[in-house]
Amino acid sequence: MFVQQTIVAIGRILPAVIAPAIIVDLQLDPAWVGAYFGLTAFWALLFQMGCGSFIVRYGALRISQAALVMLAVGTAVTVEGSLLMFALSAILGGGGAAVSTPASSHLLGRYSPPQYAPLVFSIKQTAVPAGLLLAGFLGPLLTSWTDWRGAMLIVAGVCFASAFALEPLREKFDNDRIVTHAFHLSDLKGTLTSVLAVRDLRSLSYACFAFNAVQTVVTTYFVIYLTTLGYTLAAAGFVFSMAVAIAIPGRIVWGWIGSVRVAPLRVMAGLAFGMAASVAFIGLYEASWPVLWVGLGAGALSATALSWHGLLLSEAARLAPEGQRGAVTGGVLSFGQLGAMLMPLIYSGLLSLTGSYGLGFIVCAVPPLLVAFDLLRIGRGKRGETETLPARPPPH
């Protein structure tokens, strides 16, 4: 699941990393990037709301393979260069990337020791910053060797190969699938209402909205932002990769603290305060600032806005009834996709109106700040005092 998530992260973020080259070649407005990722998040929202039944019927590993294939096709079609193909890329890539996390959560929820679930989930989720780090290095490198189209096709090939490589594991890890389980449109509504019915899951959903909103804007616009301050694409990609690298140990450290030291909700509250401060700070960047200050701001943001996933996912899986971890995780993450859909659109709108990249980052500090106070309010010292969802009747 770590390998699968790493490759998904590379494919998901690659268009943002090499966006300056795409924008120049196709003569696009930089605000297009926000629209692209907003569309991606919209379709990711729909896929995550409905993926629970498919995970139950076909198995989490099969859905992981489907995610990689969808991402491969979505990455490859961009080479045609038209806005229509980029829209198709957003649909397929967004859907593929969206279902990979609920699928892996379903598997890890079956095998993780409950006490160490935050740590186990955090280790798996280090795949995301690992993928972002690799994309930050490989994206500009592959683009310089070939062009942005060549970079897209190479990553698409890796996604295809990875899907086939998972096939030998399917018999073992999909042995809990229920082949008679049916999908109904009402499942979409049920996924959302199930997480809104429980206080802690509701707060996790709000947190996911705010955290994913900040993360998406940063990963979408940070490299472009630095190029407007005078950095080359390679230098901006390097700074991005070095900052993202901090999230790899960061996720593990926060997962360990949330497992044995502090209640996960309180850890997430601290991260929310940190990401609000750091995203506002990078909004103040100026061309005259030394690289050290730019790197420190990006590093602080990486340690917070890119490091919360394991804690949140393990809490969602813990609160879910047996057999429904994928569906509940998808429900919580669907709120994250709402944030990923709306905030880039708000950011691109502000950019079009004001021409300022920094203002959008400062505005992004508001949602996590509000969430931080909410998480502090409901945070408990003991893990066992939180509510859980009632178990649903077995599927027919």
C-alpha positions in Angstrom: 0.0 0.0 0.0 3.0 2.3 0.6 4.2 1.7 -3.0 0.8 2.1 -4.4 0.2 5.3 -2.6 3.6 6.7 -3.6 2.9 6.1 -7.3 -0.6 7.6 -7.0 0.9 10.7 -5.3 3.4 11.1 -8.2 0.7 10.9 -10.8 -1.7 13.1 -8.9 0.8 16.0 -8.3 2.8 15.8 -11.5 0.6 18.3 -13.5 1.2 20.9 -10.8 4.9 20.4 -10.6 5.5 20.8 -14.3 2.6 23.3 -14.7 5.0 26.2 -15.7 6.2 24.2 -18.7 2.6 23.3 -19.7 1.4 26.9 -19.3 4.2 28.2 -21.5 3.8 25.6 -24.2 0.0 25.8 -24.4 -0.2 29.6 -23.6 -2.6 29.2 -20.7 -3.5 31.5 -17.9 -2.0 30.3 -14.5 -5.5 30.4 -13.0 -6.1 27.3 -15.2 -4.2 25.2 -12.7 -6.7 26.0 -10.0 -9.6 25.1 -12.2 -8.0 21.8 -13.2 -7.5 20.7 -9.6 -10.9 22.0 -8.6 -12.4 19.7 -11.3 -10.2 16.9 -10.1 -11.5 17.4 -6.6 -15.1 17.4 -7.7 -14.8 14.0 -9.3 -12.7 12.7 -6.5 -15.6 13.7 -4.2 -18.1 11.6 -6.2 -15.8 8.6 -6.4 -15.0 8.7 -2.7 -18.7 8.9 -1.7 -19.5 5.8 -3.8 -16.4 3.7 -3.5 -17.4 1.9 -0.3 -19.8 -0.6 -1.9 -17.3 -1.3 -4.7 -14.6 -2.1 -2.1 -17.0 -4.5 -0.3 -17.9 -6.2 -3.6 -14.6 -6.4 -5.5 -12.0 -6.1 -2.7 -9.7 -3.3 -1.6 -6.8 -4.6 -3.6 -8.8 -4.8 -6.8 -9.9 -1.2 -6.3 -6.3 -0.2 -5.7 -5.4 -1.7 -9.1 -8.4 0.1 -10.7 -7.1 3.4 -9.1 -3.7 3.0 -10.7 -5.2 2.2 -14.2 -7.5 5.2 -14.0 -4.6 7.5 -13.0 -2.5 6.1 -15.8 -5.1 6.8 -18.5 -5.8 10.2 -17.0 -2.1 11.1 -17.1 -1.6 9.8 -20.6 -4.5 11.7 -22.3 -3.1 15.1 -21.4 -0.4 14.8 -24.1 -3.1 15.6 -26.7 -3.0 19.1 -25.3 -6.6 20.3 -25.5 -8.6 21.5 -22.6 -11.1 18.7 -23.3 -8.4 16.1 -22.6 -7.3 17.9 -19.5 -10.9 17.8 -18.3 -11.0 14.1 -19.0 -7.6 13.8 -17.1 -9.1 15.6 -14.1 -12.0 13.1 -14.0 -10.0 9.9 -14.4 -7.0 11.1 -12.4 -9.1 12.5 -9.6 -11.3 9.4 -9.4 -8.3 7.1 -9.3 -6.4 9.0 -6.7 -9.5 9.4 -4.6 -10.3 5.7 -4.2 -6.8 4.6 -3.5 -6.8 5.9 0.1 -10.2 4.3 1.3 -9.0 1.0 -0.3 -5.7 1.0 1.6 -7.5 2.1 4.8 -9.8 -0.9 4.4 -6.8 -3.2 4.3 -4.8 -1.6 7.0 -7.9 -1.5 9.3 -8.0 -5.3 9.1 -4.4 -5.9 10.0 -3.3 -3.0 12.2 -3.0 -3.5 16.0 -5.7 -1.0 17.3 -3.3 0.8 19.7 -0.7 1.5 17.0 -3.2 2.2 14.2 -2.2 5.9 14.1 1.4 5.0 13.7 0.7 2.3 11.1 -1.5 4.6 9.1 1.0 7.4 9.3 3.8 5.1 8.0 1.7 4.2 5.0 0.7 7.8 4.5 4.3 8.8 4.3 4.0 7.5 0.8 2.2 10.8 -0.2 5.1 13.1 0.7 7.5 10.5 -0.7 5.6 10.7 -4.0 5.5 14.5 -3.8 9.2 14.6 -3.2 9.9 12.3 -6.1 7.6 14.3 -8.3 9.4 17.5 -7.4 12.7 16.0 -8.5 11.6 13.8 -11.4 9.0 16.2 -12.9 11.5 19.0 -13.9 14.2 16.4 -14.7 12.0 14.3 -17.1 10.6 17.6 -18.6 14.2 18.8 -19.3 15.1 15.4 -20.9 12.1 15.1 -23.1 9.2 17.6 -22.6 6.2 17.8 -20.4 4.3 15.3 -22.6 7.2 12.8 -22.2 7.1 13.2 -18.5 3.4 12.5 -18.4 3.7 9.4 -20.5 6.5 7.9 -18.4 4.6 8.3 -15.2 1.5 6.8 -16.9 3.6 3.8 -17.8 4.7 3.4 -14.2 1.1 3.5 -13.0 0.1 0.7 -15.5 3.0 -1.5 -14.5 2.2 -1.0 -10.8 -1.4 -2.1 -11.3 -0.2 -5.4 -12.8 2.4 -5.9 -10.1 -0.3 -6.0 -7.4 -2.2 -8.9 -9.1 -0.4 -11.8 -7.2 -1.5 -10.3 -3.9 -5.2 -10.2 -4.7 -6.2 -13.7 -3.6 -4.9 -13.1 -0.1 -6.0 -9.5 0.5 -9.4 -9.6 -1.1 -10.6 -12.7 0.7 -13.2 -10.6 2.6 -15.0 -9.4 -0.5 -18.8 -10.0 -0.8 -19.5 -10.6 -4.5 -23.2 -10.3 -4.0 -23.0 -6.8 -2.6 -24.8 -4.3 -4.8 -24.2 -0.6 -5.4 -27.2 1.8 -5.0 -27.3 5.5 -5.6 -28.6 5.9 -2.1 -25.1 4.8 -0.9 -23.8 8.3 -1.9 -26.1 10.0 0.5 -25.7 7.3 3.2 -21.9 7.7 3.1 -22.2 11.4 4.0 -25.0 11.0 6.6 -23.2 8.2 8.3 -20.2 10.4 9.2 -22.3 13.5 10.0 -24.3 11.4 12.5 -21.4 11.0 14.9 -19.8 14.0 16.6 -16.2 12.9 16.3 -16.5 11.8 12.7 -18.3 15.1 12.0 -15.3 17.0 13.4 -12.9 14.8 11.5 -14.8 15.6 8.3 -14.6 19.4 9.0 -10.8 19.0 9.7 -10.4 17.0 6.5 -12.1 19.8 4.6 -9.7 22.5 6.0 -6.6 20.4 5.9 -7.0 19.2 2.4 -8.0 22.6 1.2 -4.6 24.0 2.4 -2.7 21.0 1.1 -4.2 21.2 -2.4 -3.6 24.9 -2.8 0.0 24.6 -1.6 0.9 21.6 -3.8 -0.9 23.2 -6.8 0.6 26.7 -6.6 3.8 26.6 -4.6 6.1 25.8 -7.5 4.5 28.4 -9.7 4.6 30.9 -6.9 8.4 30.5 -6.5 8.9 30.9 -10.3 7.1 34.3 -10.1 9.7 35.2 -7.4 12.6 34.6 -9.7 13.3 30.9 -9.1 13.9 28.6 -12.1 11.6 25.5 -12.5 14.4 23.2 -11.3 15.2 25.4 -8.3 11.5 25.7 -7.4 11.0 22.0 -7.7 14.1 21.4 -5.5 12.8 23.7 -2.7 9.4 22.0 -3.0 10.9 18.5 -2.7 13.2 19.5 0.2 10.2 20.9 2.1 8.0 17.9 1.3 10.7 15.6 2.6 10.0 16.9 6.1 6.5 15.4 6.0 8.0 11.9 5.8 9.4 11.8 9.3 6.7 14.3 10.4 3.9 11.9 9.7 5.6 9.1 11.6 6.4 11.3 14.6 2.8 12.6 14.8 1.5 9.1 14.4 3.7 7.8 17.2 2.6 10.7 19.5 -1.0 10.1 18.7 -0.6 6.4 19.5 1.2 6.5 22.8 1.4 10.1 24.1 -1.5 12.4 23.3 -5.0 11.9 22.1 -5.1 12.1 18.2 -7.7 14.9 18.2 -5.4 17.1 20.3 -2.4 16.4 18.1 -4.5 17.4 15.0 -5.6 20.6 16.8 -1.9 21.5 17.2 -1.2 20.7 13.6 -4.2 22.9 12.6 -2.8 25.9 14.5 0.6 25.3 12.9 -0.6 25.1 9.3 -2.7 28.2 9.7 0.4 30.1 10.9 2.7 28.7 8.3 0.5 29.1 5.2 -0.1 32.7 6.2 3.7 33.1 6.5 4.5 31.9 3.0 1.9 34.3 1.7 4.3 37.1 2.8 7.2 35.9 0.6 9.0 38.5 -1.4 11.6 38.1 -4.2 14.3 39.7 -1.9 13.9 37.0 0.8 16.8 34.6 1.3 16.3 31.0 0.4 16.7 30.0 4.0 13.5 31.9 5.1 11.6 30.6 2.1 12.7 27.1 3.0 11.8 27.4 6.7 8.3 28.6 5.9 7.8 25.7 3.4 9.3 23.3 5.9 6.9 24.4 8.7 4.0 24.1 6.3 5.1 20.6 5.2 5.4 19.5 8.9 1.7 20.5 9.4 -0.4 20.7 6.2 1.3 17.6 4.7 1.6 15.5 7.9 -1.9 15.0 9.3 -3.2 12.1 7.2 -2.3 9.1 9.3 -3.9 10.5 12.4 -7.1 11.4 10.7 -7.4 8.2 8.7 -6.7 6.0 11.7 -9.3 7.8 13.8 -11.9 7.4 11.0 -11.1 3.6 10.7 -11.3 3.2 14.5 -14.7 4.8 14.6 -16.1 2.7 11.7 -18.0 -0.5 12.2 -16.3 -3.8 11.1 -16.4 -4.1 7.3 -17.3 -0.4 6.7 -13.9 1.2 7.1 -13.6 1.9 3.4 -17.0 3.5 3.2 -16.5 5.6 6.4 -13.1 6.7 5.3 -14.5 7.6 1.9 -17.2 9.7 3.7 -14.7 11.6 5.8 -12.4 12.1 2.8 -15.2 13.3 0.6 -15.3 16.4 2.8 -11.6 16.8 2.2 -12.4 16.7 -1.5 -14.9 19.5 -1.0 -12.1 21.6 0.4 -9.8 20.5 -2.4 -12.4 21.6 -4.9 -13.5 24.9 -3.4 -10.2 26.4 -2.2 -8.2 26.2 -5.4 -11.2 27.9 -7.2 -11.2 30.6 -4.5 -7.5 30.9 -4.9 -7.6 31.2 -8.7 -10.4 33.7 -8.4 -8.4 35.9 -6.1 -5.4 35.5 -8.4 -7.4 36.6 -11.4 -8.8 39.6 -9.5 -5.7 40.8 -7.7 -2.7 39.2 -9.5 -1.4 38.3 -6.0 -0.3 34.8 -5.2 0.4 35.7 -1.5 -3.1 36.9 -0.7 -4.6 33.5 -1.6 -2.2 31.7 0.8 -3.2 34.1 3.6 -6.9 33.4 3.0 -6.1 29.7 3.2 -5.2 30.1 6.9 -8.8 30.8 8.0 -10.3 27.2 7.7 -7.6 25.4 9.7 -7.7 28.1 12.4 -11.4 27.5 12.9 -10.9 23.8 12.9 -8.2 24.0 15.5 -10.6 25.5 18.0 -13.2 22.9 17.2 -10.8 20.0 17.7 -9.6 21.4 21.0 -13.2 21.7 22.2 -14.0 18.0 21.6 -10.5 16.6 22.3 -10.5 13.9 24.9 -7.7 12.6 27.0 -8.8 9.0 26.7 -9.3 7.3 23.4 -12.2 5.1 24.6 -14.5 8.0 25.4 -15.5 8.8 21.8 -18.6 7.6 20.0 -18.6 5.0 17.3 -21.1 4.3 14.5 -23.7 1.6 15.0 -23.1 -1.4 13.0 -25.2 -1.8 9.8 -27.1 -4.9 9.0 -25.1 -7.4 6.8 -25.4 -6.8 3.0 -27.9 -9.0 1.1 
